[in-house]
Amino acid sequence: ILPADYWRWWLLSNVPETSDSEFTWEHFQQGVNKDLADVLGNFASRVTKFCRSKFSEAVPAGGTPGPREEQLVADLTAKIREYEGHMEAIEIRKAASALRAAWVLGNEYLQETAPWTTFKTDPEKAAVQIRLALNLIPFYATLSAPFIPDAAANMHENMGTSPQWPVDVNAALHALPAGHTFTVPEVLFAKITDESVADWEVRFSGTRD
């Protein structure tokens, strides 16, 4: 009834490693909508659509990264090393939490820098901001592949990239050259509606009228 990645993400991010987990349709809905749709999916959509509308369907040139970009690289480097540590220790639930936190860092950067506002007065600075954000899409795709492989493959396809593990986060976030073309993705994760949840609760309740 739903894409496999929805189930993979929820089950792995709630795996009962050190404590019990309880499945409810509402909890499942919240996990998919907030994590996949609102954080990761929304990021990829906003970045590519904005770039298409103000620049083109290609990585823009111009500008020089500043302190905020350097801070993002440092924050992501720390978070990815944490993610790798949890994965190596087979602490899947903690790894999922670190991965989501990495997604959030990109969204916070986008909200703080607001390239849609910057563009009005400083197009070159906006180009720097959106170029870094575009690089985050294949970066996130590679990191997320163990949890959501189908969506990760779609993200790489849309960006015209292939998986490269970010040993050097700074290099990974500057990997796409100016002029590199991409395709604005379809909706990566459709939100689960309240109506669907109500229907599934009845259909899979295990009771009969």
Backbone as CSV, one residue per row, in Angstrom:
resi,resn,N_x,N_y,N_z,CA_x,CA_y,CA_z,C_x,C_y,C_z
1,ILE,0.816,-1.222,0.000,0.000,0.000,0.000,0.852,1.276,0.000
2,LEU,2.153,1.135,0.224,3.051,2.279,0.247,4.423,1.869,-0.281
3,PRO,5.231,2.833,-0.723,6.583,2.500,-1.174,7.395,1.831,-0.069
4,ALA,8.260,0.931,-0.456,9.047,0.172,0.521,9.911,1.069,1.398
5,ASP,10.393,2.195,0.838,11.256,3.076,1.632,10.547,3.638,2.855
6,TYR,9.238,3.837,2.772,8.497,4.338,3.930,8.630,3.346,5.086
7,TRP,8.474,2.071,4.753,8.556,1.025,5.772,9.985,0.860,6.264
8,ARG,10.936,0.873,5.337,12.335,0.736,5.735,12.720,1.828,6.733
9,TRP,12.362,3.065,6.396,12.751,4.170,7.261,12.128,4.026,8.641
10,TRP,10.817,3.782,8.677,10.165,3.731,9.987,10.665,2.553,10.811
11,LEU,10.769,1.396,10.216,11.175,0.208,10.957,12.610,0.314,11.444
12,LEU,13.501,0.831,10.620,14.896,0.940,11.027,15.114,2.059,12.043
13,SER,14.385,3.162,11.885,14.552,4.268,12.825,13.854,4.010,14.153
14,ASN,13.035,2.951,14.199,12.354,2.584,15.446,12.692,1.174,15.893
15,VAL,13.769,0.621,15.372,14.132,-0.756,15.694,14.337,-0.894,17.208
16,PRO,13.783,-1.930,17.828,13.872,-2.089,19.292,15.214,-2.669,19.733
17,GLU,16.252,-1.845,19.678,17.594,-2.316,20.043,17.790,-2.374,21.564
18,THR,17.409,-1.303,22.243,17.615,-1.234,23.698,16.309,-1.082,24.464
19,SER,15.224,-0.897,23.757,13.908,-0.777,24.388,12.859,-1.199,23.385
20,ASP,11.664,-1.472,23.865,10.589,-1.916,22.993,10.116,-0.788,22.084
21,SER,9.552,-1.167,20.963,8.921,-0.220,20.055,7.493,-0.669,19.810
22,GLU,6.628,0.288,19.654,5.227,-0.023,19.386,4.800,0.641,18.084
23,PHE,4.208,-0.147,17.209,3.730,0.403,15.945,2.292,0.875,16.090
24,THR,2.058,2.106,15.679,0.694,2.600,15.493,0.682,3.312,14.154
25,TRP,-0.460,3.353,13.527,-0.550,4.029,12.241,-0.237,5.517,12.369
26,GLU,-0.656,6.116,13.493,-0.392,7.540,13.690,1.105,7.813,13.833
27,HIS,1.796,6.936,14.579,3.238,7.096,14.759,3.950,6.912,13.423
28,PHE,3.515,5.942,12.669,4.080,5.696,11.341,3.871,6.917,10.445
29,GLN,2.667,7.443,10.439,2.348,8.625,9.634,3.248,9.804,10.009
30,GLN,3.409,10.033,11.291,4.239,11.143,11.750,5.692,10.974,11.330
31,GLY,6.207,9.745,11.456,7.590,9.498,11.085,7.846,9.730,9.606
32,VAL,6.943,9.245,8.770,7.095,9.418,7.323,6.926,10.879,6.926
33,ASN,5.867,11.506,7.418,5.580,12.879,7.007,6.634,13.867,7.491
34,LYS,7.018,13.760,8.756,7.958,14.728,9.314,9.385,14.496,8.828
35,ASP,9.823,13.252,8.828,11.212,12.971,8.475,11.429,12.963,6.964
36,LEU,10.678,12.140,6.276,10.914,11.960,4.843,10.327,13.087,3.994
37,ALA,9.061,13.401,4.209,8.408,14.408,3.366,8.836,15.828,3.723
38,ASP,8.721,16.183,5.008,8.958,17.571,5.413,10.437,17.948,5.450
39,VAL,11.299,17.022,5.819,12.712,17.361,5.967,13.484,17.067,4.679
40,LEU,13.595,15.798,4.303,14.436,15.450,3.154,13.763,15.795,1.829
41,GLY,12.540,15.347,1.637,11.857,15.583,0.370,11.644,17.054,0.085
42,ASN,11.233,17.803,1.082,10.992,19.227,0.918,12.278,19.973,0.591
43,PHE,13.380,19.556,1.195,14.664,20.200,0.908,15.012,20.062,-0.569
44,ALA,14.973,18.838,-1.088,15.336,18.602,-2.484,14.425,19.371,-3.431
45,SER,13.143,19.432,-3.106,12.188,20.126,-3.960,12.427,21.635,-3.964
46,ARG,12.601,22.217,-2.789,12.780,23.671,-2.691,14.046,24.125,-3.407
47,VAL,15.120,23.400,-3.206,16.410,23.799,-3.777,16.374,23.763,-5.298
48,THR,15.902,22.658,-5.851,15.917,22.516,-7.315,14.910,23.445,-7.986
49,LYS,13.756,23.613,-7.392,12.752,24.508,-7.988,13.203,25.964,-7.954
50,PHE,13.831,26.357,-6.836,14.315,27.727,-6.760,15.412,27.967,-7.795
51,CYS,16.339,27.026,-7.900,17.430,27.180,-8.861,16.872,27.286,-10.283
52,ARG,15.913,26.462,-10.610,15.310,26.503,-11.945,14.661,27.853,-12.214
53,SER,13.986,28.407,-11.210,13.250,29.650,-11.428,14.160,30.877,-11.505
54,LYS,15.274,30.877,-10.764,16.129,32.065,-10.712,17.412,31.946,-11.535
55,PHE,17.879,30.736,-11.747,19.100,30.535,-12.515,18.783,29.676,-13.738
56,SER,18.791,28.382,-13.573,18.435,27.431,-14.642,18.469,26.047,-14.014
57,GLU,18.272,25.028,-14.825,18.384,23.661,-14.323,19.844,23.217,-14.434
58,ALA,20.707,24.032,-13.877,22.146,23.745,-13.843,22.736,24.454,-12.630
59,VAL,23.821,23.909,-12.118,24.483,24.496,-10.946,24.999,25.882,-11.314
60,PRO,24.619,26.912,-10.557,25.050,28.274,-10.901,26.500,28.546,-10.520
61,ALA,27.138,29.453,-11.263,28.502,29.879,-10.978,28.476,31.189,-10.197
62,GLY,29.646,31.576,-9.682,29.778,32.880,-9.055,29.820,32.827,-7.548
63,GLY,30.423,33.863,-6.960,30.443,33.997,-5.513,31.507,33.137,-4.850
64,THR,31.737,33.429,-3.580,32.726,32.700,-2.781,32.098,32.281,-1.460
65,PRO,32.252,31.028,-1.048,31.700,30.585,0.241,32.252,31.410,1.388
66,GLY,31.416,31.618,2.410,31.816,32.409,3.569,31.743,31.623,4.859
67,PRO,31.719,32.305,5.982,31.717,31.651,7.299,30.527,30.718,7.524
68,ARG,29.339,31.099,7.021,28.170,30.237,7.242,28.318,28.919,6.501
69,GLU,28.890,28.944,5.326,29.121,27.716,4.568,30.178,26.854,5.261
70,GLU,31.217,27.506,5.774,32.254,26.774,6.501,31.685,26.114,7.763
71,GLN,30.777,26.814,8.428,30.161,26.259,9.625,29.315,25.043,9.290
72,LEU,28.596,25.110,8.172,27.791,23.961,7.764,28.665,22.747,7.485
73,VAL,29.778,22.963,6.810,30.705,21.865,6.523,31.196,21.244,7.825
74,ALA,31.560,22.088,8.788,32.061,21.583,10.070,30.977,20.817,10.819
75,ASP,29.769,21.357,10.837,28.663,20.692,11.538,28.332,19.353,10.893
76,LEU,28.313,19.331,9.571,27.994,18.090,8.866,29.105,17.055,9.038
77,THR,30.347,17.508,9.052,31.463,16.585,9.246,31.332,15.879,10.583
78,ALA,31.028,16.635,11.629,30.865,16.037,12.956,29.691,15.068,12.979
79,LYS,28.612,15.451,12.345,27.415,14.602,12.371,27.628,13.327,11.550
80,ILE,28.318,13.427,10.431,28.548,12.244,9.595,29.517,11.285,10.271
81,ARG,30.513,11.806,10.965,31.402,10.919,11.713,30.625,10.193,12.809
82,GLU,29.691,10.889,13.441,28.818,10.254,14.434,27.970,9.160,13.781
83,TYR,27.405,9.474,12.629,26.589,8.513,11.871,27.399,7.266,11.537
84,GLU,28.619,7.462,11.052,29.473,6.329,10.701,29.785,5.474,11.924
85,GLY,30.021,6.131,13.052,30.308,5.389,14.276,29.153,4.509,14.698
86,HIS,27.948,5.044,14.611,26.775,4.250,14.971,26.566,3.093,13.987
87,MET,26.802,3.340,12.725,26.633,2.276,11.733,27.654,1.162,11.959
88,GLU,28.897,1.538,12.257,29.935,0.536,12.496,29.628,-0.292,13.741
89,ALA,28.980,0.343,14.728,28.617,-0.354,15.962,27.278,-1.076,15.843
90,ILE,26.676,-1.002,14.666,25.357,-1.581,14.395,24.311,-1.036,15.376
91,GLU,24.394,0.267,15.625,23.394,0.969,16.431,22.476,1.703,15.458
92,ILE,21.567,0.923,14.865,20.801,1.411,13.733,19.867,2.561,14.113
93,ARG,19.252,2.449,15.270,18.330,3.509,15.686,19.070,4.839,15.890
94,LYS,20.236,4.787,16.512,21.038,5.985,16.714,21.566,6.514,15.377
95,ALA,21.899,5.604,14.475,22.368,6.017,13.155,21.273,6.770,12.411
96,ALA,20.048,6.279,12.491,18.930,6.953,11.836,18.724,8.350,12.402
97,SER,18.878,8.466,13.711,18.731,9.771,14.355,19.809,10.739,13.882
98,ALA,21.037,10.256,13.754,22.139,11.102,13.277,21.928,11.493,11.821
99,LEU,21.414,10.571,11.021,21.140,10.858,9.623,20.073,11.944,9.496
100,ARG,19.006,11.812,10.269,17.955,12.831,10.228,18.506,14.185,10.669
101,ALA,19.369,14.183,11.668,19.976,15.428,12.131,20.806,16.080,11.027
102,ALA,21.447,15.263,10.202,22.209,15.799,9.070,21.274,16.446,8.060
103,TRP,20.125,15.821,7.820,19.129,16.439,6.933,18.677,17.782,7.489
104,VAL,18.454,17.821,8.783,17.976,19.045,9.432,18.996,20.173,9.286
105,LEU,20.275,19.867,9.375,21.308,20.887,9.220,21.196,21.586,7.871
106,GLY,20.913,20.842,6.827,20.740,21.447,5.511,19.523,22.346,5.459
107,ASN,18.437,21.916,6.076,17.228,22.731,6.107,17.443,24.008,6.916
108,GLU,18.160,23.895,8.021,18.445,25.084,8.829,19.307,26.074,8.050
109,TYR,20.273,25.565,7.319,21.108,26.433,6.484,20.253,27.172,5.465
110,LEU,19.359,26.448,4.828,18.506,27.050,3.809,17.597,28.122,4.407
111,GLN,17.048,27.845,5.583,16.179,28.817,6.232,16.953,30.058,6.676
112,GLU,18.146,29.867,7.201,18.925,31.000,7.707,19.474,31.878,6.589
113,THR,19.966,31.260,5.531,20.558,32.037,4.446,19.514,32.600,3.503
114,ALA,18.379,31.909,3.382,17.255,32.373,2.559,17.700,32.884,1.187
115,PRO,18.205,32.006,0.321,18.684,32.458,-0.985,17.624,33.167,-1.822
116,TRP,16.359,32.862,-1.594,15.279,33.539,-2.325,15.211,35.026,-1.971
117,THR,15.649,35.362,-0.757,15.730,36.768,-0.362,17.069,37.363,-0.779
118,THR,18.149,36.624,-0.574,19.492,37.082,-0.950,19.558,37.437,-2.427
119,PHE,18.869,36.661,-3.241,18.928,36.837,-4.693,18.514,38.243,-5.120
120,LYS,17.618,38.852,-4.372,17.092,40.173,-4.749,18.159,41.258,-4.710
121,THR,19.138,41.114,-3.818,20.171,42.146,-3.665,21.574,41.672,-3.999
122,ASP,21.797,40.350,-3.936,23.141,39.821,-4.168,23.053,38.456,-4.855
123,PRO,22.811,38.443,-6.162,22.651,37.174,-6.892,23.849,36.235,-6.773
124,GLU,25.055,36.793,-6.696,26.236,35.922,-6.592,26.275,35.199,-5.253
125,LYS,25.911,35.884,-4.189,25.856,35.228,-2.886,24.780,34.158,-2.876
126,ALA,23.654,34.451,-3.518,22.589,33.449,-3.626,23.061,32.246,-4.422
127,ALA,23.897,32.488,-5.425,24.443,31.383,-6.225,25.294,30.463,-5.360
128,VAL,26.092,31.043,-4.464,26.904,30.235,-3.541,26.006,29.371,-2.674
129,GLN,24.974,29.989,-2.123,24.071,29.290,-1.214,23.334,28.154,-1.922
130,ILE,22.849,28.413,-3.107,22.072,27.388,-3.801,22.998,26.324,-4.388
131,ARG,24.222,26.697,-4.720,25.184,25.708,-5.219,25.528,24.701,-4.118
132,LEU,25.737,25.208,-2.922,26.013,24.307,-1.801,24.803,23.428,-1.512
133,ALA,23.631,24.010,-1.558,22.412,23.244,-1.297,22.200,22.162,-2.349
134,LEU,22.507,22.467,-3.600,22.385,21.457,-4.654,23.350,20.299,-4.409
135,ASN,24.548,20.623,-3.944,25.522,19.572,-3.630,25.060,18.695,-2.478
136,LEU,24.223,19.256,-1.614,23.716,18.471,-0.493,22.784,17.347,-0.949
137,ILE,22.152,17.489,-2.089,21.193,16.471,-2.520,21.879,15.129,-2.802
138,PRO,22.913,15.068,-3.670,23.604,13.773,-3.825,24.339,13.342,-2.563
139,PHE,24.799,14.304,-1.774,25.438,14.011,-0.489,24.467,13.265,0.412
140,TYR,23.256,13.781,0.543,22.232,13.120,1.351,21.815,11.785,0.743
141,ALA,21.774,11.721,-0.570,21.377,10.472,-1.226,22.336,9.343,-0.856
142,THR,23.623,9.624,-0.910,24.621,8.606,-0.584,24.511,8.173,0.869
143,LEU,24.397,9.144,1.767,24.293,8.827,3.189,23.032,8.038,3.510
144,SER,21.956,8.329,2.795,20.653,7.758,3.113,20.392,6.405,2.473
145,ALA,21.236,5.995,1.550,20.996,4.760,0.799,20.794,3.521,1.674
146,PRO,21.493,3.367,2.809,21.234,2.180,3.638,19.812,2.129,4.198
147,PHE,19.170,3.274,4.306,17.830,3.336,4.884,16.735,3.456,3.825
148,ILE,16.969,4.261,2.813,15.944,4.497,1.788,16.596,4.376,0.396
149,PRO,16.959,3.168,-0.002,17.735,2.992,-1.236,17.014,3.436,-2.509
150,ASP,15.707,3.251,-2.573,14.986,3.629,-3.789,14.974,5.153,-3.969
151,ALA,14.669,5.863,-2.905,14.665,7.328,-2.969,16.072,7.859,-3.234
152,ALA,17.066,7.224,-2.616,18.453,7.652,-2.832,18.840,7.512,-4.300
153,ALA,18.450,6.415,-4.917,18.745,6.205,-6.331,18.049,7.254,-7.190
154,ASN,16.814,7.600,-6.832,16.085,8.630,-7.575,16.763,9.985,-7.452
155,MET,17.246,10.297,-6.261,17.933,11.571,-6.046,19.200,11.655,-6.885
156,HIS,19.956,10.579,-6.919,21.168,10.565,-7.749,20.813,10.684,-9.228
157,GLU,19.766,10.007,-9.644,19.356,10.078,-11.050,18.960,11.502,-11.420
158,ASN,18.190,12.147,-10.567,17.764,13.517,-10.847,18.948,14.489,-10.900
159,MET,19.944,14.226,-10.062,21.096,15.134,-10.015,22.205,14.740,-10.995
160,GLY,22.041,13.607,-11.674,23.072,13.166,-12.607,24.370,12.820,-11.918
161,THR,24.256,12.167,-10.753,25.427,11.847,-9.946,25.458,10.360,-9.614
162,SER,26.552,9.924,-9.038,26.679,8.546,-8.578,27.190,8.576,-7.138
163,PRO,26.935,7.519,-6.376,27.317,7.521,-4.956,28.826,7.618,-4.754
164,GLN,29.217,8.547,-3.901,30.621,8.692,-3.488,30.600,8.999,-1.995
165,TRP,31.104,8.075,-1.184,31.033,8.293,0.253,31.854,9.524,0.645
166,PRO,31.284,10.431,1.454,31.944,11.699,1.772,33.033,11.587,2.837
167,VAL,34.163,11.010,2.465,35.294,10.957,3.385,35.719,12.384,3.733
168,ASP,35.761,13.239,2.718,36.039,14.665,2.892,34.732,15.406,2.629
169,VAL,34.066,15.858,3.689,32.762,16.497,3.540,32.866,17.792,2.744
170,ASN,33.901,18.569,2.977,34.061,19.827,2.240,34.163,19.570,0.742
171,ALA,34.956,18.581,0.360,35.086,18.253,-1.060,33.766,17.761,-1.632
172,ALA,33.038,16.964,-0.852,31.757,16.435,-1.319,30.740,17.538,-1.559
173,LEU,30.807,18.596,-0.752,29.840,19.679,-0.880,30.243,20.719,-1.917
174,HIS,31.344,20.468,-2.588,31.751,21.327,-3.696,32.059,20.482,-4.937
175,ALA,31.487,19.297,-4.980,31.816,18.348,-6.053,31.167,18.707,-7.386
176,LEU,29.952,19.248,-7.359,29.253,19.555,-8.607,29.801,20.840,-9.214
177,PRO,30.298,20.787,-10.420,30.846,21.994,-11.040,29.732,22.908,-11.553
178,ALA,30.045,24.169,-11.674,29.095,25.104,-12.274,28.733,24.625,-13.675
179,GLY,27.460,24.670,-13.979,26.998,24.205,-15.283,26.504,22.774,-15.293
180,HIS,26.756,22.033,-14.206,26.262,20.647,-14.102,24.733,20.675,-14.088
181,THR,24.134,19.934,-14.993,22.675,19.966,-15.127,21.999,18.949,-14.217
182,PHE,20.757,19.250,-13.893,19.955,18.361,-13.054,18.503,18.428,-13.512
183,THR,17.702,17.535,-12.963,16.268,17.515,-13.236,15.530,17.761,-11.933
184,VAL,14.566,18.654,-11.966,13.752,18.892,-10.773,12.951,17.625,-10.493
185,PRO,13.085,17.058,-9.305,12.438,15.767,-9.021,10.930,15.878,-8.858
186,GLU,10.278,14.769,-9.136,8.884,14.651,-8.747,8.850,14.579,-7.217
187,VAL,7.692,14.528,-6.657,7.580,14.446,-5.195,8.281,13.174,-4.725
188,LEU,9.313,13.340,-3.901,10.061,12.179,-3.421,9.229,11.347,-2.454
189,PHE,8.518,12.036,-1.575,7.721,11.351,-0.560,6.362,12.041,-0.427
190,ALA,5.333,11.370,-0.879,3.979,11.901,-0.715,3.551,11.721,0.734
191,LYS,2.931,12.735,1.292,2.508,12.643,2.683,1.372,11.639,2.857
192,ILE,1.376,10.984,3.993,0.303,10.061,4.352,-0.837,10.875,4.959
193,THR,-2.018,10.737,4.412,-3.155,11.538,4.860,-3.858,10.893,6.053
194,ASP,-4.606,11.708,6.786,-5.404,11.193,7.900,-6.449,10.205,7.406
195,GLU,-6.980,10.463,6.203,-7.986,9.563,5.644,-7.406,8.178,5.376
196,SER,-6.180,8.141,4.875,-5.533,6.849,4.628,-5.308,6.104,5.928
197,VAL,-4.867,6.818,6.948,-4.627,6.191,8.249,-5.919,5.596,8.797
198,ALA,-6.997,6.348,8.709,-8.286,5.857,9.204,-8.717,4.602,8.449
199,ASP,-8.493,4.595,7.149,-8.855,3.439,6.332,-8.027,2.218,6.711
200,TRP,-6.715,2.399,6.880,-5.838,1.273,7.201,-6.127,0.723,8.588
201,GLU,-6.472,1.596,9.503,-6.795,1.126,10.854,-7.974,0.155,10.826
202,VAL,-8.933,0.418,9.954,-10.094,-0.466,9.828,-9.713,-1.727,9.050
203,ARG,-9.042,-1.552,7.922,-8.711,-2.679,7.048,-7.804,-3.700,7.721
204,PHE,-6.870,-3.237,8.551,-5.873,-4.131,9.135,-6.038,-4.281,10.657
205,SER,-7.233,-4.089,11.115,-7.478,-4.175,12.548,-7.506,-5.617,13.048
206,GLY,-7.730,-6.567,12.144,-7.783,-7.969,12.532,-9.122,-8.377,13.106
207,THR,-10.111,-7.498,12.981,-11.451,-7.815,13.471,-12.439,-7.833,12.311
208,ARG,-13.558,-8.441,12.531,-14.607,-8.512,11.510,-15.914,-7.938,12.072
209,ASP,-16.675,-7.369,11.165,-17.992,-6.852,11.593,-18.925,-7.998,11.923
